[in-house]
Amino acid sequence: MNHIRFSFEDLEVWDKAVDFANEVIRLIDGINAGRKHYRLIEQLEAASTSVSLNIAEGKGRYSKKEFIQFLYIARGSLYETITLLTIFQKNHWINDEQLIGLRHLADEIGKMLSSLISSIKRSMS
């Protein structure tokens, strides 16, 4: 069976962003925050998955300028995820160790996104 590969799958930052989303989803599975906070949990899941989704969508666009815009959106979703995780930690829904681990991974992804954006911009000039 032939394995079809999409161009975004060759991006290490996309792969790390998928892993990040999976880590957040696993964390969410263990959260017992009560039904009244379901919207926040849903928002955390959406923000964390949005990082890799925007990288993939941007890679599928026809111009480098559009790709860069989607990479900026991905970085914004990454920052949104960290903010939500911080709120969860302050409410004792996740512990310090969980937050620190995800912050380290997010920091790595953020640096990779910035580097990719800079690289694309250099190739455009």
N, C-alpha and C positions, 0 to 999 in steps of 0.2 A: 504494500500500500504506500502510495506517495504521500509524503508529508508536505503540505503546503505551508509556506512560511510568509508572514507579512513583514514588511520592512521595519515596523516599530518593534518587532520581536528581537531585532538585532541590537536594540538600544539597551545597554546595561541599566540605565536609569529607569527604563520602563519595567524591567525585570525586578529591580529593587523596590519600585513603587507597588508592584503586585504583591511582593512579599510583605511589604509594610501594611497594605490593606488586609492581607490575610492575618497578620499578627493582631491588628485592631479588631477584626471580626472575631477571632478566638477570644480576645479579651472581653469583648461585648457579651459573648456567650456566658461568661462567668459573672456578669454584673447583675446585682439584685437591687435595682434602684426603685422598683415600684412602678406601677402603671402610669402614675401621674407624670413621670419623667420619660415616658416612652418616646416623645418627640425629640428629646435631646439625644437619646440612644440612636434613633433613626438618623438624625443629622450627623452624628459622628460616623456612622457607617457610610452615609452618602459622601461626606467630605473625604474620608480616607480612600474610598474607591475612586473618587473623582481625580485623584492625582494621576494614576495610571491611565484612566480613561481619556483625560485631556492630552496626555503625551501621545497616545495612540491616535486620537482624532486629529491632532495637529500634524502628525507625521503623514496623515492621509490627505492633507490639504495640498493645493497646487503651488503655493508660493512659500518661500522661506519666511517672509514677513508674517504670513498667517501662522506658520508653525511656531514662530517665536511668541506670537500672541497666546497660543494655546499653552506653551511652556510657562508663560507668566501666570496663566489661569491655574495651571497645575501647582505652581509654587504657592499661589494664594490658597488653594485647597489644602496644601500641606500645612500652612500656617493656621488655617482654620481648624484643622484636625488637632494640632498641638494645643490650641486654645481650648478646645472642647475637652481634651484629655486633662488639661490643667484644672478645668472646672470640675471634672469627675474626681480628680485627686483631692481637691479641696472639699468635696462632699463625701470623701472617704469611700467612694465606689470603686476606686482602684488605689493601689498603694504606691509609695514613692518609687520603689524599685521598678514597677511596671512602667511608670511615667518616664523614669530616667532611661530605661532601655529603648522605649519608643522615640524619645527625644534624640538619642544618639543616631538611630536609624534615620529619623527625619532630617537631622543635620547633614548626614551624608548625602541623602537624596537632594536636599536643597543646594548643596555645593555642586552636585552633579548637574542639576538643572541650570544653575548660574553659569557653569563652565560650558554647557552645551549652547546656551543662549549666546555667550560671548564668541564661541567658535563659529556659530552660524552668522553672527553679525560680521565677523572678520572676513568670512567667505563672500559676503555680499559687497564688500568695499573694494 
